[in-house]
Amino acid sequence: MKKTVLSATIVSALATTSFTALADGPSFYGRADLAITNSDMGIATQNQKSGTIIENNFSWLGVKGTEAINSDLEVVYQMEFGVSNFDNSGNTFAARNTFLGLKSATAGTILVGRNDTVFKASEGGFDIFGNTNSDIDLLAAGQSRSADGFSYYSPKIADLVTLNATYLMDDNYDQVNAAGEDVYTDNMYALSATLGDKGLKAQNYYVSAAYNDGIDNVKAYRGVAQVKLGQVILGGFYQNSEHVDNKYSNLEGDTYFVNAAYVMGNLKLKAMYGSDDSGLGKYVSRYVGDTNGATLETVSDVDLQQFSLGADYRLSKNTLVYGHYTKYDGDIKLSGTSHDMSDDIFTLGMRFDF
């Protein structure tokens, strides 16, 4: 009897060891992120509501893992869903990064499905107010999470440089105008090169350059840089963007940000300034959409600035409380008439990761 129990125990242990050696996952993870926000106009808030509101800052649930095929190749997978049932939007789930792929230490990683484009991912850790009403995508275009595509990431070259690419299947994005002609479907790809470590741990710097052609109906190029000097983190971001359709040739220009953070134990103080005259970010498109009779073709003379000041405090490994003030200030002309786009936003929130 004892021999039978011992044999069963050994077999069970070997099976567990074998599975662990060949697979990592599936693992379940998620985030709950809620904030109380006061805004005069509500253009930048998640639900575009003014006044004092509760914002769900892209809470999510996901499952991910790997499965080894041989010593140099493994299957990687992820299914992630935005969770929106904190509010009364009526939409319980939203699409986030969901893919199936292969990863090789020598050849790199290829993913198929929905993923952040490499143009968006080139921001690294620069967006210190990311996933809030002060995200850089309020001014910067091309911050896309796109489906029906391929993502490729090379191995790190000399343990520093990574070359990356996104390609979207044109036929999945077929759009036809009133004349029956295909529009916006050519050259839907993005390229990037990154140097250093976006987490500023393996190296104390991060630099990237990226190009986007046609994804999100935008042609754009950008450069991003961050450096960590002791407790101080400094960053810079520049982007030039234009709409792919000549109908919107008025939407073209530059976007830039500079930011800084100071880390003292569990406390991080942070500040960011941004400027945009392209009119291709979410802030302008939302403002135009909320203005009666206005369309993007009528936009001209965009002059928009963003200033954010805030702090994060980590209560535990998984729990973060944060607060910030953001000022949007600027003007826009719609059909030649000037409009003030200014807004003041105060936010206090809490985030829990699991």
C-alpha positions as CSV (number, residue, x, y, z in Angstrom):
1,M,0.0,0.0,0.0
2,K,2.8,2.4,1.0
3,K,4.6,1.5,-2.3
4,T,1.5,2.3,-4.3
5,V,1.0,5.7,-2.6
6,L,4.7,6.5,-3.1
7,S,4.6,5.5,-6.8
8,A,1.5,7.6,-7.3
9,T,3.2,10.6,-5.6
10,I,6.3,10.3,-7.7
11,V,4.3,10.0,-11.0
12,S,2.2,13.1,-9.9
13,A,5.3,15.1,-9.1
14,L,7.0,14.2,-12.4
15,A,3.8,15.1,-14.4
16,T,3.6,18.5,-12.6
17,T,7.3,19.2,-13.2
18,S,7.0,18.3,-16.9
19,F,4.0,20.6,-17.4
20,T,5.7,23.4,-15.5
21,A,8.7,23.1,-17.7
22,L,6.7,23.2,-20.9
23,A,4.0,25.8,-20.0
24,D,3.6,29.1,-18.2
25,G,-0.1,29.7,-17.6
26,P,-2.8,30.2,-18.2
27,S,-2.7,32.9,-15.7
28,F,-5.7,35.2,-14.8
29,Y,-5.1,38.9,-14.2
30,G,-6.9,42.1,-14.1
31,R,-7.2,45.7,-13.0
32,A,-9.9,47.8,-11.3
33,D,-9.4,51.6,-11.7
34,L,-11.9,54.1,-10.7
35,A,-11.7,57.9,-10.2
36,I,-13.8,60.8,-9.1
37,T,-13.4,63.7,-11.6
38,N,-14.7,67.2,-11.8
39,S,-14.6,68.8,-15.3
40,D,-16.1,72.0,-16.7
41,M,-16.7,70.6,-20.3
42,G,-16.2,66.9,-20.1
43,I,-14.4,66.6,-23.4
44,A,-11.4,64.6,-21.9
45,T,-13.3,62.4,-19.5
46,Q,-13.9,58.7,-20.4
47,N,-17.6,59.2,-20.9
48,Q,-17.5,62.8,-22.1
49,K,-19.6,64.0,-19.2
50,S,-19.1,67.3,-17.4
51,G,-19.6,68.1,-13.7
52,T,-18.5,65.7,-11.0
53,I,-18.5,62.1,-12.2
54,I,-17.1,58.7,-11.6
55,E,-14.6,57.6,-14.3
56,N,-13.7,54.0,-15.1
57,N,-10.2,54.3,-16.3
58,F,-10.0,51.2,-18.6
59,S,-10.4,48.4,-15.9
60,W,-9.8,45.0,-17.4
61,L,-9.8,41.3,-17.1
62,G,-7.5,38.9,-18.9
63,V,-5.9,35.5,-19.3
64,K,-2.5,34.8,-20.8
65,G,0.2,32.1,-21.0
66,T,2.7,30.2,-23.0
67,E,3.3,26.6,-24.1
68,A,6.7,25.4,-25.2
69,I,7.0,23.5,-28.5
70,N,10.7,23.0,-28.3
71,S,13.8,24.5,-26.6
72,D,13.6,27.6,-28.9
73,L,9.9,28.0,-29.8
74,E,6.8,28.5,-27.7
75,V,3.2,29.4,-28.3
76,V,2.0,32.7,-26.6
77,Y,-1.6,33.7,-26.1
78,Q,-3.6,36.4,-24.5
79,M,-7.3,37.3,-24.2
80,E,-8.0,40.6,-22.5
81,F,-11.3,42.5,-22.1
82,G,-12.1,45.9,-20.9
83,V,-14.7,45.9,-18.1
84,S,-17.2,48.7,-18.2
85,N,-20.0,47.5,-15.9
86,F,-18.9,49.9,-13.1
87,D,-21.0,52.6,-14.9
88,N,-24.3,52.8,-16.6
89,S,-23.0,52.7,-20.2
90,G,-24.7,49.4,-20.8
91,N,-21.5,47.9,-22.3
92,T,-20.1,45.2,-20.0
93,F,-17.0,44.3,-22.1
94,A,-14.8,46.1,-24.6
95,A,-12.1,44.7,-26.9
96,R,-8.5,44.9,-25.7
97,N,-5.2,43.1,-26.7
98,T,-6.2,39.6,-27.8
99,F,-3.8,37.5,-29.8
100,L,-2.2,34.1,-30.6
101,G,1.4,33.8,-31.7
102,L,4.8,32.2,-31.6
103,K,7.9,33.4,-29.7
104,S,11.5,32.4,-30.5
105,A,14.6,33.5,-28.7
106,T,16.5,33.6,-32.0
107,A,13.8,34.8,-34.5
108,G,11.6,37.1,-32.4
109,T,7.9,37.1,-31.7
110,I,5.0,37.2,-34.1
111,L,1.4,37.8,-32.9
112,V,-1.9,37.6,-34.8
113,G,-5.1,39.3,-33.7
114,R,-5.7,42.6,-31.9
115,N,-2.8,44.5,-30.4
116,D,-1.4,47.9,-29.7
117,T,0.4,49.0,-32.8
118,V,4.1,49.3,-32.6
119,F,3.6,53.0,-33.2
120,K,1.5,53.3,-30.1
121,A,3.8,51.0,-28.1
122,S,6.8,53.2,-29.0
123,E,5.7,55.6,-26.3
124,G,7.3,53.1,-23.8
125,G,6.7,54.4,-20.3
126,F,6.5,58.1,-21.4
127,D,2.8,58.5,-20.8
128,I,2.9,59.1,-17.1
129,F,-0.8,60.1,-17.0
130,G,-1.8,57.2,-19.3
131,N,-5.3,55.7,-19.2
132,T,-6.8,58.8,-17.6
133,N,-8.4,62.0,-18.9
134,S,-4.8,63.3,-19.3
135,D,-3.5,60.6,-21.6
136,I,-1.3,61.8,-24.5
137,D,-3.9,60.4,-26.9
138,L,-6.0,63.5,-26.2
139,L,-3.5,65.4,-28.3
140,A,-1.5,62.8,-30.2
141,A,-2.9,60.8,-33.1
142,G,-2.2,57.1,-33.9
143,Q,-2.6,55.7,-30.4
144,S,-4.3,52.6,-31.9
145,R,-5.2,49.2,-30.6
146,S,-5.9,47.5,-33.9
147,A,-7.4,44.1,-34.8
148,D,-7.0,41.8,-37.8
149,G,-3.3,42.3,-37.9
150,F,0.2,40.9,-37.4
151,S,2.7,42.3,-34.8
152,Y,6.4,41.4,-35.0
153,Y,9.1,42.1,-32.4
154,S,12.7,41.2,-33.0
155,P,15.0,39.8,-30.3
156,K,17.0,42.5,-28.6
157,I,20.1,43.2,-30.8
158,A,23.2,43.6,-28.6
159,D,20.8,43.5,-25.7
160,L,19.7,47.1,-26.5
161,V,17.8,47.5,-29.8
162,T,14.5,46.0,-30.9
163,L,13.0,46.3,-34.4
164,N,9.2,46.0,-34.6
165,A,6.4,46.1,-37.1
166,T,2.6,46.0,-37.3
167,Y,0.7,45.1,-40.5
168,L,-3.1,45.1,-40.8
169,M,-5.0,43.1,-43.3
170,D,-6.4,45.6,-45.8
171,D,-9.5,43.7,-46.7
172,N,-10.6,43.6,-43.1
173,Y,-10.6,47.4,-43.2
174,D,-12.3,47.8,-46.5
175,Q,-14.1,51.2,-46.7
176,V,-16.1,52.5,-49.7
177,N,-17.0,56.1,-50.4
178,A,-20.2,57.4,-52.1
179,A,-18.7,56.8,-55.5
180,G,-18.0,53.1,-54.7
181,E,-14.2,53.6,-54.5
182,D,-12.0,52.0,-51.9
183,V,-10.6,54.5,-49.4
184,Y,-8.2,54.4,-46.5
185,T,-7.1,50.8,-47.0
186,D,-3.6,51.1,-48.6
187,N,-0.3,50.7,-46.7
188,M,-1.8,50.0,-43.3
189,Y,1.4,49.3,-41.4
190,A,3.7,50.8,-38.7
191,L,7.4,50.4,-37.9
192,S,9.5,51.2,-34.9
193,A,12.9,50.8,-33.4
194,T,13.5,51.0,-29.6
195,L,16.7,51.4,-27.7
196,G,17.2,50.8,-24.0
197,D,14.5,49.8,-21.4
198,K,11.0,51.3,-21.2
199,G,10.9,50.3,-17.5
200,L,14.2,52.2,-17.0
201,K,15.5,49.2,-15.0
202,A,18.0,47.2,-17.2
203,Q,19.1,50.6,-18.6
204,N,18.4,54.0,-17.2
205,Y,17.2,55.3,-20.6
206,Y,14.7,54.6,-23.4
207,V,14.7,56.0,-26.9
208,S,12.4,55.1,-29.8
209,A,11.6,56.2,-33.4
210,A,8.3,55.1,-35.1
211,Y,6.4,55.5,-38.4
212,N,2.7,54.9,-39.0
213,D,1.2,54.7,-42.5
214,G,-2.6,54.5,-42.9
215,I,-3.5,52.9,-39.5
216,D,-6.2,55.0,-37.9
217,N,-6.4,57.0,-41.1
218,V,-3.1,58.8,-40.2
219,K,0.4,59.1,-41.5
220,A,2.8,60.1,-38.8
221,Y,6.3,59.8,-37.4
222,R,7.5,60.3,-33.9
223,G,10.5,60.2,-31.6
224,V,10.4,59.5,-27.8
225,A,13.1,59.7,-25.2
226,Q,13.3,59.1,-21.4
227,V,16.2,59.1,-19.0
228,K,16.3,58.3,-15.3
229,L,18.9,60.3,-13.2
230,G,18.7,59.0,-9.7
231,Q,15.2,59.8,-8.4
232,V,14.4,62.0,-11.4
233,I,12.8,60.8,-14.6
234,L,12.8,63.2,-17.6
235,G,11.0,62.6,-21.0
236,G,10.4,64.2,-24.4
237,F,8.0,63.3,-27.2
238,Y,7.6,64.8,-30.7
239,Q,5.2,63.8,-33.5
240,N,4.2,65.0,-36.9
241,S,0.8,63.8,-38.2
242,E,-1.4,64.2,-41.2
243,H,-4.8,62.7,-42.3
244,V,-4.5,60.2,-45.2
245,D,-7.5,61.7,-47.0
246,N,-7.0,64.9,-49.0
247,K,-10.6,65.8,-47.9
248,Y,-9.0,66.5,-44.5
249,S,-5.8,68.1,-45.6
250,N,-6.5,70.8,-43.0
251,L,-5.6,68.2,-40.3
252,E,-1.8,68.2,-40.3
253,G,0.8,69.5,-37.8
254,D,3.0,68.8,-34.8
255,T,2.5,67.4,-31.3
256,Y,5.0,67.5,-28.6
257,F,5.2,66.8,-24.9
258,V,7.8,67.2,-22.1
259,N,7.4,65.6,-18.7
260,A,9.2,65.0,-15.4
261,A,8.7,62.7,-12.4
262,Y,10.4,62.6,-9.0
263,V,10.3,59.3,-7.1
264,M,10.6,59.3,-3.3
265,G,9.9,55.7,-2.0
266,N,6.2,55.0,-2.6
267,L,5.5,58.5,-3.8
268,K,5.9,59.8,-7.3
269,L,5.4,63.4,-8.2
270,K,4.8,64.2,-11.9
271,A,4.2,67.0,-14.3
272,M,3.7,67.2,-18.1
273,Y,3.2,69.9,-20.7
274,G,2.0,69.2,-24.2
275,S,1.1,71.2,-27.4
276,D,-0.8,70.3,-30.6
277,D,-1.7,72.1,-33.8
278,S,-2.6,69.0,-36.0
279,G,-6.1,68.6,-34.7
280,L,-5.9,64.8,-35.0
281,G,-6.1,63.9,-31.3
282,K,-9.2,62.9,-29.4
283,Y,-9.7,66.2,-27.8
284,V,-10.3,68.1,-31.0
285,S,-12.4,65.3,-32.6
286,R,-14.7,65.2,-29.5
287,Y,-15.0,68.9,-29.4
288,V,-16.0,69.1,-33.0
289,G,-18.4,66.2,-32.6
290,D,-20.1,68.1,-29.8
291,T,-20.4,71.3,-31.8
292,N,-23.6,71.7,-33.8
293,G,-23.0,71.8,-37.5
294,A,-19.3,71.3,-37.2
295,T,-17.3,68.7,-39.1
296,L,-13.6,67.9,-39.3
297,E,-13.4,69.5,-42.7
298,T,-14.3,72.9,-41.1
299,V,-11.3,72.8,-38.6
300,S,-8.5,75.3,-38.9
301,D,-5.9,77.1,-36.8
302,V,-5.8,74.5,-34.0
303,D,-3.8,75.8,-31.0
304,L,-4.1,73.4,-28.0
305,Q,-2.0,73.1,-24.9
306,Q,-2.2,70.6,-22.0
307,F,-0.6,71.0,-18.6
308,S,-0.9,68.3,-16.0
309,L,0.4,68.1,-12.4
310,G,-0.2,65.1,-10.2
311,A,1.0,62.4,-7.8
312,D,0.9,58.7,-7.3
313,Y,1.2,56.9,-4.0
314,R,1.6,53.1,-3.7
315,L,-0.3,51.8,-0.7
316,S,0.9,48.2,-1.4
317,K,2.4,46.2,-4.3
318,N,-1.0,46.0,-6.0
319,T,-2.8,49.2,-4.8
320,L,-2.2,52.7,-6.0
321,V,-3.9,56.0,-5.2
322,Y,-3.5,59.0,-7.5
323,G,-4.6,62.5,-8.1
324,H,-4.0,65.2,-10.7
325,Y,-5.0,68.5,-12.1
326,T,-5.1,69.1,-15.8
327,K,-5.6,72.3,-17.7
328,Y,-6.6,72.2,-21.4
329,D,-6.2,75.6,-23.0
330,G,-6.5,76.7,-26.6
331,D,-8.5,77.8,-29.6
332,I,-9.9,76.3,-32.7
333,K,-11.6,77.8,-35.8
334,L,-14.7,76.1,-37.2
335,S,-15.8,77.5,-40.6
336,G,-13.6,80.5,-39.8
337,T,-15.2,81.2,-36.4
338,S,-13.0,81.0,-33.3
339,H,-13.9,78.7,-30.4
340,D,-12.4,78.4,-26.9
341,M,-11.5,74.8,-26.0
342,S,-10.4,75.4,-22.4
343,D,-11.2,73.1,-19.6
344,D,-10.0,72.4,-16.0
345,I,-10.0,68.9,-14.6
346,F,-9.5,67.6,-11.1
347,T,-9.2,63.8,-10.5
348,L,-8.7,61.6,-7.5
349,G,-8.6,57.8,-8.1
350,M,-7.6,54.4,-6.9
351,R,-6.2,51.4,-8.9
352,F,-5.9,47.8,-7.9
353,D,-4.0,45.2,-9.9
354,F,-4.4,41.4,-9.5
